[in-house]
Amino acid sequence: MESLNLTLKIWRQKNTNDKGNFVTYKVNNISTHASFLEMLDILNEDLIHKGQDPVAFAHDCREGICGSCGCMINGRAHGPESGTATCQLHMRKFKEGETITIEPWRAKAFPVLKDLVVDRGAFDRILQKGGYISVNTGAAQDANQILVGKIVADEAFTGAECIGCGACVAACPNASAMLFVGAKVSQLALLPQGAPERASRVENMVMQMDDEGFGNCTNIGACSAECPKEIGQHHIARLNREYHIAKLTSAEEGAVG
Amino acid sequence: MLDSKIPKGDIKDKWANHCFDVKLVNPANKRKFDIIVVGTGLAGAAAAASLAELGYNVKAFCFHDSARRAHSVAAQGGVNAAKNYKNEADSVRRLFYDTIKGGDFRAREANVHRLAEVSVNIIDQAVAQGVPFAREYGGLLDNRSFGGAQVSRTFYARGQTGQQLLYGAVSALNRQVGLGKVKLYTRHDMLDVVMIDGQARGIVTRDMVSGEITSHSGHAVVLATGGYGNVFYLSTNAKASNATAIWRAHKKGAFFGNPCFTQIHPTCIPASGDYQSKLTLMSESLRNDGRVWVPLKADDKRSPETIPENERDYFLERKYPAFGNLVPRDIAARNIKEVCDEGRGVGPNKQASYLDFAESIKRLGEDTVRARYGNLFEMYEKITGENPYKTPMRIYPAVHYTMGGLWVDYNLMTTIPGLYATGEANFSDHGANRLGASALMQGLADGYFVVPVTIGNYLATLGFNKIDENHPAFKEAVDKVKENTKLLIGINGKQTPDEIHRKLGKIMWDNVGMARNKEGLEKAIAEIKKLKEEFWSDVKVMGTNEEVNEQLEKANRVADFIELGQLMAEDALARNESCGGHFRTEYQTEEGEAQRDDENFMYVSAWEYKGDGAPETLHKEALEFEYVKPSQRSYK
């Protein structure tokens, strides 16, 4: 089993109001089979034994699906491997003696809470404005009464896959959340169940997105390139289209569906 | 004797009768009640949303930064429902039967039948919410098979079914948050239940950003906080999945049901080193097309591709021809352990079996296999650095799910009036072994369809009086949590919470894992008692309460895992039989299968807390099987 000796430059910030700074650490004999977060676990255990404050980082499932984890690793959201959340990144992707720079997501709408942990509450506030279909429990018809062609269902799934990690925002020079919003708008706009609220949904979600301080999309494409679920930029195109249609029709939504 | 409050009548009518018999709260009166829901996984999000839709005021809590991150999100394979869309003679009765048998006759019939009944509504509800299940070209829903069933009744969304169902439930929750009917508290750790006059009246939480410890009042409390597999340190659970909410409720008087019933999932990626922080599941659905084998000879060092067919042992197909690779999880796990114990395991430390797709790739083509399991294969490659399209996966069993949990009656109420437990947090539906794709079904059944009905029955008897947060019970509970926090930080010993947690995990895995016996369990109990002392004298919690402090969070959880671990061992020791995932080596058939003792152990064990260090009292709920006759489970 191979192992690595590494230098880590990690962003340390006590709380939201602290200015923060980089601190350099060394870690030795890290197995190439260890995950990136296991490497940070090893660092933290070592720091605690030295009586130093461990590095705070967000994580939970460590299977790339909960969307908790995420940091900038050598300037890239979730690190060097494409289609991979930080927790699924393994140390075999790094070289002996390498210096790794680790920073939190940087965006006005994601304030740092501590070290590498940021507040992504803005995403939920956007979803609370319309990222749903209004159906109460018990009011559903038989599932096979709603026909959805496989191609449409699969395309809706590609938007629904978003894990809400925030890498798209962190990767974007404009700190735009349009890939995140586009993925949800797209999923629900494609499905027949989402049709009745199609126009008001996109209008309300975009309004909240702007209020949260996210920037606009200027077609750079970093969001899709860094997305651990490889969600395509065409969802942003669909978001734009939905928004424009909504602006023309939403006042009549109740009447025409 | 415990009263499970099972309604009278034929099993087919019990739930319908009960829905008619429960007391109702008038729609205009529902807004006078506050309900606390802890946890926002499938069971919690579904309950919080559904209760708010009915008109109750809901306060929902989760320790994540977002409701969407609850560990239900990681469920891969699917959700069962008795839709019979495949014309395979499936029915509510058959799903009921399979679940009772799969649970090795240690689940409550009435609950399981209700689960099978509402399973069909779950699929309808999810589709209406926009959950993108897999579909066929004609636009209809697709199904696949799962273990322990001979029909294809599992609905799925690639290998991300839990994620999609959770996002559906959370979208319903988000809608109610937007409408102001749910107040959502994220990054809040529940640390105690507040009791007044024997009833649950609120909870104590710690704000995980500011450290503020405070109380919240409600007319009823629903715990949907998941299972306790992390007692073993290494499991497929998320790192922060914990038992603190249910354990502290247990210490306030809620009985704990069947704590020793743990599910060890047969197909997980083996551990690679001491730094291992968790284990990753490879979905049971893979056993639809993957074949489990080890070399016939022990110590065979050849690479798998070079071992000829006649020198391989497809041991599940050999021993269980009727179900083949799709035998239930407990049986598959035990057989994998057995071949490894014989020295026929593969991989660097010989603790693994192959899960081989070569034949399926030949039969179906790589593209079809990719379409079915692509994301799982990718995950496997990221973790191991090996390509499973070219070389067989290596898999080994790992702790995955806990069938045990807080004891609840038919209404899902614990032995504390006003305190409910739903989803994996309760013990109710899976007996001694859960079938694949049934956890999602149960979480959503409890949350969408059961608790919203049964909670009204309790509230209707309560009266509208607001709960007074100035009552001394609230202050007392808050002070106690503050005191405990100070105590933990003040120990300032030498071992980190993780180091002690790993020690606990090793004791549990070695003695309370896949094979248990009297001697090992007694040893485990003694070791855990010692570890508890070690924890309270030598744990080192860095930092303060008034900041983001993961070490403090962990210390709280490990303290509870240690106590719960001991109860699991006590329960396993008291159950002198084998059933489902509980395998006592002293009790097996000639063929090495679990040997139940229905005469003496056909009951749910429900443990009552009796104070720190005191032995717990065992209560029993006798199980009656009127509709499925208990038999030796056979999958041959």
Interface residues (C-beta under 8 A of the other chain):
Chain A: M1 K14 N15 S31 H33 A34 S35 L37 E38 D41 I42 E45 I48 H49 G51 Q52 D53 P54 A56 A58 H59 D60 C61 R62 E63 G64 I65 C66 G67 S68 E81 G83 T84 Q88 L89 H90 R92 L113 K114 V117 D119 R120 G121 F123 D124 L127 Q128 K129 G130 G131 Y132 I133 S134 V135 N136 T137 G138 A139 A140 Q141 D142 A143 N144 I146 L147 V148 G149 K150 A153 D154 A156 F157 A160 E161 I163 G164 Q187 L188 L191 Q193 G194
Chain B: A46 A49 S50 E53 H64 D65 S66 A67 R68 R69 H71 V73 A74 K83 Y85 N121 I123 D124 Q125 A126 V127 A128 Q129 G130 V131 P132 F133 A134 R135 E136 Y137 G138 G139 L140 L141 A157 R158 Q160 Q163 Q164 Y167 S171 A172 N174 R175 V177 G178 T186 V209 A238 K239 A240 S272 G273 Y275 Q276 S277 K278 T280 L281 E378 M379 K382 I383 T384 G385 Y448 F449 P452 T496 D498 E499 K540 M542 G543 E547 V548 E550 Q551
